[in-house]
Amino acid sequence: MPGPLRLFCFPHAGGGSSTYRHWHRALSPHVSVWPVQLPGRESRAGEAGFTDVESLVTALDSELAEHLTEPHVFFGHSMGALVAYRLACRRRAAGQPLPRALLLSGYSAPHLPSPLPPVDDLDDAPLIELLRITGGLPADLPARRAWRDRCLPALRDDLRLCTGYRDPGDPPLSCPVHVLGADADPLVGERDLHAWERHTTRLREVHIMPGDHFYLEHTPEHLFGVLRPLLRRYAVSESVSDPAG
C-alpha cells in the first residue's frame, strides 16, 4: 500500500522549518508534511547559508534526493516559492521525476523583478521596518537583541539570493502549478501571480485569499481550506497528470 503524499515545504526569506510546525495536524492524513530546513537558521544555524539560488538548489537536490523517490508535492512561500520552482527545474534537467504539483505562494513569477528589495543599502532599522509593513514581525521582536543577531544575517543572505536571481528562461514545466497569494500583500500583486503562466504548461488556478504577505501564518484557515481538497486529489493521483482534469 503506498504511503502518504509527501509535501515538501520551503520557507520564506529569513524563515525556517518551524513555519510549518502545525501543518501536520491541519492537513489530510493522506499527506505527510516535510518542512525543509535551510542552512543558516534554527537547527542549522551553525551552517553557512547561501546567497544564490542555484547553489542552494544544488545542495537541496543532493540532501533531499533519497526522499523524493515517493510521490510528492512542493510548496514554497515567498522566497520558498522561487526555491521550489528552481529545484523542480533542476530535477527535470537531470531526468528526475517532477513533483505531482507545485504550490507557489506569495512570490512574483521569476522572470519579473524580485518583489523583495535590495538589501545592501539597508541597515537594520529599515530592514526591520520592511518586516513590519509586510506583516512578518511580531511587535516585541525588534527589542530582542538575540533575535536581531540570530535572524537578520540569514534574512540578509536570503534577500541577496532573491534580488540576485536572473531567470535563465528555462522551458515551461509540465507539472501542474497552483499559485496562491493574498489580496492585501504589499509586495506581490495578482498580476504578478498570474505571470507564472509563462513557466508552466499547466497553470491550474491562482487563489487569492484575504491577508497580507504572511497570510499563511495570520489566517491559515483560508489556506488550509484550499490545500486539503487539492492535496487529497494529488494523493490519489498515480502520475503528474492533473487529478482535477
Backbone as JSON, one array per atom type, in Angstrom:
{
  "sequence": "MPGPLRLFCFPHAGGGSSTYRHWHRALSPHVSVWPVQLPGRESRAGEAGFTDVESLVTALDSELAEHLTEPHVFFGHSMGALVAYRLACRRRAAGQPLPRALLLSGYSAPHLPSPLPPVDDLDDAPLIELLRITGGLPADLPARRAWRDRCLPALRDDLRLCTGYRDPGDPPLSCPVHVLGADADPLVGERDLHAWERHTTRLREVHIMPGDHFYLEHTPEHLFGVLRPLLRRYAVSESVSDPAG",
  "N": [[0.85, -1.19, 0.0], [0.65, 2.19, -0.9], [2.48, 4.9, 0.64], [1.68, 8.0, 2.41], [1.16, 11.03, 0.53], [3.95, 13.09, 0.03], [4.59, 16.26, 1.23], [6.67, 18.7, 0.58], [7.92, 21.5, 2.15], [8.98, 24.75, 1.68], [10.64, 27.48, 3.18], [9.99, 31.05, 3.74], [11.98, 34.06, 3.08], [14.51, 34.41, 5.44], [13.16, 32.73, 7.12], [12.39, 29.57, 8.79], [12.06, 25.98, 9.14], [10.2, 25.79, 11.13], [8.05, 27.35, 10.51], [6.17, 25.7, 9.4], [5.29, 24.04, 11.39], [2.81, 23.34, 12.48], [1.39, 22.19, 10.47], [1.08, 19.45, 10.07], [-1.06, 18.56, 11.65], [-3.12, 20.0, 10.56], [-3.61, 19.24, 7.95], [-4.67, 16.72, 5.56], [-4.82, 13.22, 6.53], [-3.76, 11.78, 4.51], [-1.53, 13.04, 3.72], [1.88, 13.66, 4.22], [3.77, 15.92, 5.92], [6.72, 17.57, 5.12], [8.78, 19.66, 6.34], [11.27, 21.8, 5.1], [14.45, 22.47, 6.18], [16.57, 25.12, 5.83], [20.09, 25.86, 5.41], [21.77, 27.81, 7.94], [19.87, 28.69, 9.76], [17.69, 28.27, 12.62], [17.66, 24.92, 13.53], [19.88, 24.52, 11.98], [21.6, 26.61, 12.35], [24.32, 26.97, 12.72], [25.5, 26.49, 10.29], [26.83, 27.66, 7.17], [24.99, 29.91, 5.17], [23.36, 30.36, 1.94], [23.78, 32.54, -0.87], [22.99, 32.54, -3.45], [20.61, 31.26, -5.74], [20.92, 28.95, -7.36], [23.11, 27.53, -6.3], [22.05, 26.89, -3.82], [19.81, 25.24, -4.52], [21.14, 23.15, -5.72], [22.47, 22.01, -3.54], [20.23, 21.32, -1.98], [18.96, 19.48, -3.66], [20.72, 17.34, -3.56], [20.57, 16.72, -0.81], [17.88, 16.03, -0.45], [17.31, 14.04, -2.26], [17.02, 11.21, -1.8], [14.61, 11.17, -0.53], [12.78, 11.95, -2.34], [11.81, 9.99, -3.9], [9.36, 8.91, -3.55], [5.83, 9.64, -4.21], [5.27, 13.12, -4.42], [4.79, 16.6, -3.54], [5.65, 20.01, -4.01], [5.64, 22.8, -1.87], [6.06, 26.25, -1.62], [6.68, 29.31, 0.03], [6.89, 32.77, -0.63], [10.25, 33.58, -0.85], [10.64, 30.84, -0.72], [8.97, 29.85, -2.7], [10.32, 30.49, -5.06], [12.61, 28.92, -4.67], [11.48, 26.32, -4.6], [10.46, 26.15, -7.21], [12.84, 26.39, -8.76], [14.19, 24.13, -7.9], [12.56, 22.12, -8.91], [12.96, 22.62, -11.65], [15.68, 22.0, -11.85], [15.67, 19.27, -11.26], [14.13, 18.28, -13.35], [15.88, 18.82, -15.5], [17.85, 16.99, -14.93], [16.63, 14.65, -15.5], [15.01, 13.57, -13.55], [12.07, 12.56, -11.67], [9.3, 14.8, -11.75], [7.62, 16.85, -9.26], [4.27, 15.96, -8.23], [2.77, 18.2, -8.22], [3.31, 21.75, -8.15], [3.03, 24.11, -5.62], [2.81, 27.36, -5.27], [3.46, 30.21, -3.48], [2.86, 33.61, -2.73], [4.85, 34.99, -4.28], [6.34, 36.71, -6.97], [6.24, 35.84, -10.49], [9.18, 34.3, -11.83], [10.52, 35.59, -13.96], [10.05, 38.2, -13.63], [11.04, 41.26, -11.91], [12.48, 40.8, -8.65], [10.2, 40.69, -5.93], [11.15, 41.43, -3.51], [13.24, 43.74, -1.69], [16.47, 45.24, -2.62], [19.18, 44.58, -0.44], [21.64, 45.5, 0.38], [21.96, 48.22, 0.8], [20.51, 48.74, 3.03], [20.29, 49.38, 6.47], [19.88, 47.93, 9.77], [17.51, 49.05, 10.87], [15.68, 50.01, 8.73], [15.35, 47.52, 7.54], [14.06, 46.01, 9.48], [11.74, 47.53, 9.56], [10.69, 46.95, 7.04], [9.97, 44.26, 7.44], [7.97, 44.69, 9.31], [5.93, 46.14, 7.9], [5.16, 44.3, 6.01], [3.94, 42.39, 7.46], [5.36, 40.44, 8.76], [6.44, 40.46, 11.32], [6.29, 40.13, 14.7], [5.32, 42.44, 17.27], [7.01, 42.65, 19.52], [9.51, 41.66, 18.88], [11.7, 43.25, 17.64], [12.96, 44.48, 19.8], [14.46, 42.56, 20.96], [17.65, 41.68, 21.29], [18.97, 39.27, 20.88], [17.34, 38.04, 19.0], [17.69, 39.77, 16.78], [20.44, 39.45, 16.28], [20.54, 36.8, 15.59], [18.68, 36.33, 13.51], [18.61, 38.39, 11.54], [21.03, 38.3, 9.94], [20.63, 35.9, 8.41], [18.3, 36.62, 7.07], [19.24, 38.74, 5.5], [21.04, 37.37, 3.8], [19.2, 35.79, 2.42], [17.63, 37.7, 1.11], [19.53, 38.76, -0.62], [19.9, 36.51, -2.18], [17.42, 36.37, -3.49], [17.17, 38.88, -4.84], [19.38, 38.82, -6.43], [18.87, 36.89, -8.31], [18.58, 35.8, -11.65], [16.47, 35.06, -14.2], [16.87, 32.18, -16.15], [15.4, 31.51, -18.37], [14.28, 28.95, -18.78], [12.55, 26.15, -20.34], [8.94, 25.83, -20.06], [7.59, 24.17, -17.18], [6.12, 20.88, -16.96], [4.49, 19.91, -15.01], [1.49, 20.25, -12.99], [0.73, 23.51, -11.78], [-0.12, 25.45, -9.04], [-0.99, 28.58, -7.91], [-0.74, 30.83, -5.22], [-1.88, 33.58, -3.24], [-2.31, 36.76, -1.52], [-4.84, 39.23, -0.9], [-4.12, 41.69, 0.17], [-1.4, 41.92, 0.03], [1.54, 43.73, 0.21], [3.73, 43.43, -1.4], [3.46, 41.65, -3.57], [1.41, 41.51, -6.31], [-1.78, 40.6, -7.83], [-1.51, 40.38, -10.6], [1.21, 39.8, -10.81], [1.23, 37.23, -9.79], [-0.36, 35.8, -11.62], [1.38, 35.84, -13.73], [2.99, 33.64, -13.56], [2.14, 31.83, -15.42], [3.77, 31.75, -17.62], [5.73, 29.94, -17.0], [4.9, 27.35, -16.84], [3.18, 24.7, -18.45], [0.8, 24.11, -17.45], [-0.8, 25.79, -15.69], [-2.99, 25.75, -13.18], [-4.7, 27.16, -11.4], [-5.13, 30.35, -9.8], [-5.15, 31.29, -6.6], [-6.56, 33.72, -4.58], [-6.41, 34.97, -1.45], [-7.72, 36.37, 1.66], [-5.68, 38.73, 3.38], [-2.24, 39.63, 4.32], [1.23, 39.71, 3.24], [2.11, 37.63, 4.79], [-0.04, 35.89, 5.07], [-0.41, 33.15, 5.38], [0.44, 32.56, 7.91], [-1.01, 34.28, 9.55], [-3.75, 34.0, 8.92], [-4.33, 31.13, 8.6], [-6.41, 29.33, 8.18], [-7.81, 29.85, 5.84], [-5.97, 29.18, 3.84], [-5.54, 26.43, 4.41], [-8.06, 25.5, 3.85], [-8.06, 25.59, 1.09], [-5.89, 23.92, 0.49], [-6.42, 21.33, 1.55], [-8.49, 19.79, 0.01], [-7.2, 19.91, -2.45], [-4.67, 18.64, -2.08], [-5.61, 16.17, -1.32], [-6.62, 15.18, -3.7], [-4.27, 15.02, -5.26], [-2.94, 13.13, -3.77], [-4.16, 10.73, -4.39], [-3.74, 10.51, -7.05], [-2.06, 8.89, -9.74], [0.03, 9.76, -11.24], [1.81, 12.61, -12.67], [-0.24, 13.73, -13.96], [-2.97, 15.96, -14.02], [-5.13, 15.65, -11.35], [-7.55, 16.85, -11.27], [-8.26, 17.28, -13.8]],
  "CA": [[0.0, 0.0, 0.0], [1.52, 3.36, -0.96], [2.46, 5.79, 1.78], [1.04, 9.28, 2.16], [1.81, 12.01, -0.33], [4.91, 13.92, 0.76], [4.5, 17.69, 0.94], [7.91, 19.38, 0.96], [7.58, 22.91, 2.37], [10.16, 25.6, 1.65], [10.27, 28.68, 3.93], [10.21, 32.41, 3.24], [13.28, 34.66, 3.38], [14.76, 34.54, 6.86], [12.35, 31.78, 7.88], [12.86, 28.21, 8.96], [11.06, 24.92, 9.01], [9.16, 25.94, 12.16], [6.88, 27.96, 9.87], [5.21, 24.65, 9.03], [5.25, 23.08, 12.5], [1.44, 22.92, 12.8], [0.71, 21.73, 9.27], [0.76, 18.02, 10.15], [-2.4, 18.4, 12.23], [-4.14, 20.73, 9.8], [-3.84, 18.68, 6.62], [-5.25, 15.38, 5.45], [-3.96, 12.09, 6.9], [-3.14, 11.24, 3.3], [-0.39, 13.91, 3.41], [2.98, 13.73, 5.18], [4.41, 17.23, 5.76], [8.17, 17.54, 5.25], [9.34, 21.02, 6.33], [12.67, 21.81, 4.67], [15.26, 23.42, 6.94], [17.68, 25.64, 5.05], [21.28, 26.18, 6.22], [21.91, 29.15, 8.48], [18.75, 29.1, 10.62], [17.09, 27.31, 13.54], [18.51, 23.78, 13.86], [21.1, 24.56, 11.15], [22.11, 27.97, 12.5], [25.77, 26.98, 12.66], [25.97, 26.26, 8.93], [26.83, 28.82, 6.29], [23.87, 29.99, 4.25], [23.63, 30.57, 0.52], [23.32, 33.83, -1.39], [22.49, 32.4, -4.83], [19.58, 30.23, -5.81], [21.34, 27.69, -7.99], [23.93, 26.79, -5.33], [21.15, 26.35, -2.8], [19.0, 24.11, -5.0], [22.06, 22.03, -5.93], [22.64, 21.37, -2.23], [18.96, 20.71, -1.58], [18.71, 18.31, -4.5], [21.52, 16.26, -3.0], [20.07, 16.37, 0.52], [16.51, 15.51, -0.48], [17.12, 13.08, -3.36], [16.52, 9.9, -1.35], [13.24, 11.32, -0.04], [11.93, 12.36, -3.46], [11.5, 8.8, -4.69], [7.93, 8.66, -3.36], [5.02, 10.75, -4.72], [5.49, 14.32, -3.62], [4.39, 17.93, -4.0], [6.42, 21.1, -3.41], [5.0, 24.07, -1.5], [7.0, 27.27, -1.19], [6.12, 30.65, 0.25], [7.8, 33.89, -0.86], [11.48, 33.02, -1.38], [10.48, 29.39, -0.85], [8.35, 29.55, -4.0], [11.4, 30.52, -6.04], [13.45, 27.75, -4.43], [10.73, 25.13, -5.04], [10.41, 26.18, -8.67], [14.16, 26.1, -9.34], [14.52, 22.73, -7.62], [11.83, 21.33, -9.91], [13.65, 22.79, -12.93], [16.93, 21.26, -11.8], [15.39, 17.84, -11.32], [13.72, 17.98, -14.72], [17.07, 18.82, -16.35], [18.6, 15.78, -14.63], [15.82, 13.48, -15.84], [14.36, 13.05, -12.35], [10.62, 12.8, -11.67], [8.79, 16.07, -11.26], [6.55, 16.74, -8.26], [2.92, 15.86, -8.78], [2.33, 19.59, -8.41], [3.98, 22.84, -7.45], [2.14, 25.06, -4.96], [3.72, 28.51, -5.17], [2.73, 31.2, -2.69], [3.39, 34.9, -2.32], [6.07, 35.4, -4.98], [6.15, 37.05, -8.38], [6.84, 34.94, -11.47], [10.62, 34.55, -11.73], [11.07, 36.47, -15.0], [9.81, 39.57, -13.18], [11.96, 41.67, -10.83], [12.15, 40.26, -7.34], [9.35, 41.57, -5.12], [11.88, 41.78, -2.29], [14.12, 44.87, -2.0], [17.92, 45.08, -2.42], [19.44, 44.67, 1.0], [22.97, 46.01, 0.72], [21.89, 49.62, 1.23], [19.62, 48.84, 4.19], [20.78, 48.98, 7.78], [18.91, 47.09, 10.48], [16.23, 49.71, 11.15], [14.73, 49.87, 7.62], [15.07, 46.11, 7.28], [13.02, 45.65, 10.44], [10.51, 48.2, 9.13], [10.17, 46.15, 5.94], [9.27, 43.12, 8.02], [6.76, 45.15, 9.98], [4.86, 46.53, 6.98], [4.69, 43.14, 5.27], [3.21, 41.52, 8.38], [6.19, 39.32, 9.17], [7.21, 40.79, 12.52], [5.59, 40.42, 15.95], [5.71, 43.76, 17.76], [8.03, 42.65, 20.57], [10.78, 41.07, 18.46], [12.83, 44.15, 17.39], [13.65, 44.84, 21.04], [15.26, 41.42, 21.43], [18.94, 41.68, 20.6], [19.29, 37.9, 20.45], [16.63, 37.8, 17.74], [18.34, 40.52, 15.71], [21.74, 38.85, 15.98], [20.36, 35.46, 15.03], [17.81, 36.24, 12.34], [18.84, 39.37, 10.48], [22.02, 37.85, 8.94], [20.01, 34.94, 7.48], [17.37, 37.37, 6.22], [20.03, 39.47, 4.5], [21.51, 36.41, 2.8], [18.07, 35.36, 1.59], [17.25, 38.81, 0.22], [20.54, 38.79, -1.69], [19.59, 35.37, -3.05], [16.26, 36.69, -4.32], [17.4, 40.03, -5.72], [20.45, 38.49, -7.37], [18.44, 35.86, -9.25], [18.25, 36.17, -13.02], [15.78, 33.92, -14.79], [17.59, 31.69, -17.33], [14.5, 31.26, -19.49], [14.07, 27.52, -18.99], [11.23, 25.79, -20.88], [7.9, 25.68, -19.03], [7.44, 22.87, -16.53], [4.93, 20.16, -17.4], [3.64, 19.51, -13.88], [0.51, 21.27, -12.62], [1.16, 24.57, -10.87], [-1.17, 26.22, -8.37], [-0.38, 29.79, -7.36], [-1.53, 31.36, -4.11], [-1.47, 34.89, -2.77], [-3.23, 37.47, -0.64], [-5.39, 40.44, -1.52], [-3.51, 42.9, 0.73], [0.05, 41.75, 0.04], [2.15, 44.95, -0.33], [4.89, 43.1, -2.24], [3.12, 40.82, -4.74], [0.05, 41.74, -6.77], [-2.43, 39.49, -8.53], [-0.91, 40.26, -11.93], [2.5, 39.12, -10.63], [0.95, 35.82, -9.57], [-0.82, 35.21, -12.88], [2.5, 35.77, -14.67], [3.59, 32.3, -13.51], [1.7, 31.02, -16.55], [4.88, 31.62, -18.56], [6.7, 28.95, -16.54], [4.29, 26.02, -16.8], [2.14, 24.44, -19.45], [-0.4, 23.65, -16.75], [-1.23, 26.64, -14.58], [-4.35, 25.29, -12.91], [-5.51, 28.2, -10.78], [-4.5, 31.34, -8.93], [-6.02, 31.51, -5.44], [-6.32, 34.95, -3.84], [-7.03, 34.86, -0.13], [-7.59, 37.58, 2.45], [-4.5, 38.81, 4.23], [-1.04, 40.33, 3.85], [2.24, 38.81, 2.68], [2.23, 36.46, 5.67], [-1.39, 35.38, 5.3], [-0.39, 31.73, 5.76], [0.64, 32.5, 9.35], [-2.02, 35.07, 10.26], [-5.09, 33.45, 8.66], [-4.04, 29.87, 7.91], [-7.59, 28.51, 7.88], [-8.17, 30.03, 4.43], [-5.03, 28.39, 3.06], [-5.8, 25.01, 4.61], [-9.29, 25.19, 3.14], [-7.69, 25.35, -0.3], [-4.92, 22.84, 0.35], [-6.91, 19.99, 1.9], [-9.04, 19.04, -1.13], [-6.21, 19.86, -3.52], [-3.7, 17.6, -1.77], [-6.3, 14.88, -1.32], [-6.69, 14.71, -5.1], [-2.94, 14.61, -5.7], [-2.54, 11.94, -3.02], [-4.69, 9.53, -5.03], [-3.35, 10.5, -8.45], [-0.96, 7.95, -9.96], [1.07, 10.37, -12.06], [1.75, 14.06, -12.59], [-1.42, 14.24, -14.63], [-3.78, 16.75, -13.1], [-6.26, 14.84, -10.92], [-8.81, 17.58, -11.45], [-8.5, 17.49, -15.22]],
  "C": [[0.88, 1.24, 0.0], [1.38, 4.21, 0.29], [1.78, 7.1, 1.44], [1.84, 10.14, 1.2], [2.74, 12.88, 0.51], [4.81, 15.37, 0.29], [5.75, 18.36, 1.48], [7.66, 20.88, 0.99], [8.84, 23.74, 2.53], [9.81, 26.97, 2.24], [10.57, 29.98, 3.2], [11.6, 32.91, 3.63], [13.42, 34.89, 4.88], [14.04, 33.53, 7.72], [12.98, 30.4, 7.96], [11.72, 27.22, 8.89], [9.95, 25.04, 10.05], [7.92, 26.65, 11.63], [5.77, 26.93, 9.64], [4.97, 23.65, 10.16], [3.84, 22.57, 12.81], [0.72, 22.3, 11.6], [0.33, 20.26, 9.33], [-0.68, 17.82, 10.63], [-3.48, 18.99, 11.34], [-4.51, 20.06, 8.48], [-4.3, 17.23, 6.7], [-4.29, 14.31, 5.97], [-3.3, 11.43, 5.7], [-1.87, 12.01, 2.93], [0.62, 13.87, 4.55], [3.75, 15.03, 4.93], [5.9, 17.11, 6.06], [8.7, 18.98, 5.2], [10.84, 20.96, 6.01], [13.4, 22.89, 5.47], [16.46, 23.84, 6.09], [18.88, 25.92, 5.95], [21.22, 27.61, 6.74], [20.79, 29.59, 9.39], [18.28, 27.93, 11.48], [18.05, 26.15, 13.8], [19.79, 23.71, 13.04], [21.77, 25.93, 11.22], [23.63, 28.04, 12.38], [26.35, 26.77, 11.27], [25.92, 27.54, 8.11], [25.62, 28.77, 5.36], [24.32, 30.2, 2.82], [23.11, 31.94, 0.11], [23.01, 33.75, -2.88], [21.63, 31.15, -4.93], [20.13, 28.91, -6.31], [22.23, 26.87, -7.07], [23.06, 26.15, -4.26], [20.38, 25.15, -3.32], [19.88, 22.91, -5.35], [22.26, 21.27, -4.63], [21.36, 20.67, -1.79], [18.65, 19.46, -2.38], [19.48, 17.1, -3.97], [20.97, 15.78, -1.66], [18.73, 15.63, 0.46], [16.32, 14.34, -1.44], [16.52, 11.76, -2.89], [15.08, 9.96, -0.86], [12.26, 11.68, -1.15], [11.6, 11.19, -4.38], [10.03, 8.41, -4.57], [7.12, 9.84, -3.92], [5.09, 11.97, -3.8], [4.97, 15.56, -4.33], [5.31, 18.93, -3.32], [5.49, 22.27, -3.08], [6.1, 25.04, -1.09], [6.31, 28.6, -1.03], [7.2, 31.7, 0.11], [9.11, 33.34, -1.46], [11.37, 31.52, -1.59], [9.82, 28.98, -2.14], [9.4, 29.53, -5.1], [12.28, 29.29, -5.9], [12.76, 26.47, -4.91], [10.7, 25.03, -6.56], [11.76, 25.8, -9.27], [14.6, 24.67, -9.04], [13.79, 21.82, -8.6], [12.51, 21.43, -11.27], [14.94, 21.98, -12.96], [16.67, 19.76, -11.94], [14.89, 17.43, -12.7], [14.94, 17.88, -15.63], [17.9, 17.56, -16.14], [17.82, 14.51, -14.94], [15.15, 12.84, -14.64], [12.85, 13.34, -12.39], [10.27, 14.18, -11.13], [7.82, 15.84, -10.09], [5.2, 16.54, -8.95], [2.31, 17.24, -8.99], [3.29, 20.52, -7.7], [2.91, 23.77, -6.89], [3.0, 26.26, -4.58], [2.96, 29.69, -4.58], [3.52, 32.49, -2.51], [4.68, 35.32, -2.98], [5.75, 35.65, -6.44], [6.76, 35.98, -9.27], [8.31, 35.3, -11.65], [11.23, 35.37, -12.86], [10.85, 37.93, -14.65], [10.86, 39.97, -12.14], [11.52, 41.09, -9.5], [11.23, 41.22, -6.59], [10.02, 42.03, -3.84], [12.95, 42.82, -2.61], [15.59, 44.51, -1.9], [18.27, 45.37, -0.97], [20.74, 45.38, 1.34], [22.96, 47.45, 1.2], [21.0, 49.81, 2.46], [20.36, 48.5, 5.47], [19.65, 48.26, 8.52], [17.54, 47.74, 10.62], [15.26, 49.63, 9.96], [14.43, 48.43, 7.25], [13.98, 45.61, 8.23], [11.69, 46.29, 10.06], [9.86, 47.46, 7.96], [9.4, 44.95, 6.46], [7.96, 43.54, 8.67], [5.63, 45.43, 8.99], [4.35, 45.35, 6.15], [3.95, 42.14, 6.16], [4.03, 40.4, 8.94], [6.91, 39.51, 10.48], [6.3, 41.03, 13.72], [6.17, 41.67, 16.61], [6.87, 43.73, 18.74], [9.41, 42.2, 20.09], [11.91, 42.07, 18.25], [13.6, 44.52, 18.64], [14.56, 43.72, 21.54], [16.57, 41.35, 20.65], [19.3, 40.29, 20.09], [18.59, 37.57, 19.14], [17.32, 38.51, 16.59], [19.65, 39.86, 15.29], [21.59, 37.51, 15.27], [19.68, 35.49, 13.67], [18.14, 37.21, 11.22], [19.93, 38.94, 9.5], [21.43, 36.86, 7.94], [19.04, 35.65, 6.54], [18.13, 38.13, 5.14], [20.55, 38.54, 3.41], [20.38, 36.02, 1.86], [17.62, 36.47, 0.64], [18.26, 38.96, -0.91], [20.28, 37.67, -2.7], [18.46, 35.73, -4.01], [16.56, 37.81, -5.31], [18.5, 39.77, -6.73], [20.06, 37.47, -8.42], [18.11, 36.46, -10.61], [17.67, 34.95, -13.72], [16.49, 33.47, -16.06], [16.7, 31.39, -18.52], [14.32, 29.79, -19.81], [12.7, 27.26, -19.62], [10.21, 25.64, -19.76], [7.89, 24.26, -18.45], [6.14, 22.22, -16.98], [4.04, 19.72, -16.24], [2.63, 20.61, -13.57], [1.09, 22.26, -11.62], [-0.08, 25.29, -10.34], [-0.49, 27.39, -7.67], [-1.32, 30.37, -6.32], [-0.99, 32.72, -3.69], [-2.55, 35.52, -1.93], [-3.63, 38.81, -1.23], [-4.79, 41.74, -0.99], [-2.0, 42.75, 0.87], [0.7, 43.0, -0.56], [3.3, 44.68, -1.29], [4.5, 42.45, -3.56], [1.66, 41.03, -5.1], [-0.5, 40.56, -7.55], [-1.84, 39.3, -9.92], [0.43, 39.53, -11.86], [2.31, 37.62, -10.45], [0.5, 35.14, -10.86], [0.32, 35.06, -13.88], [3.26, 34.45, -14.59], [3.18, 31.44, -14.7], [2.79, 30.86, -17.6], [5.76, 30.42, -18.23], [6.12, 27.55, -16.39], [3.31, 25.9, -17.96], [0.81, 24.14, -18.79], [-0.66, 24.49, -15.5], [-2.7, 26.36, -14.31], [-5.23, 26.37, -12.31], [-4.62, 29.13, -9.99], [-5.5, 31.65, -7.82], [-5.62, 32.81, -4.76], [-7.12, 34.89, -2.55], [-6.9, 36.16, 0.65], [-6.31, 37.56, 3.28], [-3.36, 39.57, 3.59], [-0.03, 39.3, 3.34], [2.38, 37.53, 3.51], [0.86, 35.9, 6.05], [-1.38, 33.95, 5.8], [-0.13, 31.55, 7.25], [-0.48, 33.19, 10.12], [-3.43, 34.51, 10.1], [-4.96, 32.1, 7.95], [-5.27, 29.07, 7.53], [-8.02, 28.67, 6.43], [-7.26, 29.18, 3.54], [-5.32, 26.9, 3.2], [-7.1, 24.59, 3.91], [-9.07, 24.96, 1.66], [-6.84, 24.09, -0.43], [-5.51, 21.46, 0.61], [-7.5, 19.24, 0.71], [-8.04, 18.9, -2.27], [-5.22, 18.73, -3.29], [-4.35, 16.23, -1.72], [-6.37, 14.31, -2.74], [-5.32, 14.25, -5.58], [-2.45, 13.37, -4.97], [-3.03, 10.66, -3.69], [-4.37, 9.46, -6.51], [-2.13, 9.61, -8.62], [0.15, 8.52, -10.82], [0.98, 11.86, -11.89], [0.59, 14.61, -13.39], [-2.32, 14.91, -13.61], [-4.99, 15.95, -12.67], [-7.59, 15.54, -11.08], [-9.17, 17.73, -12.91], [-9.35, 16.39, -15.83]]
}
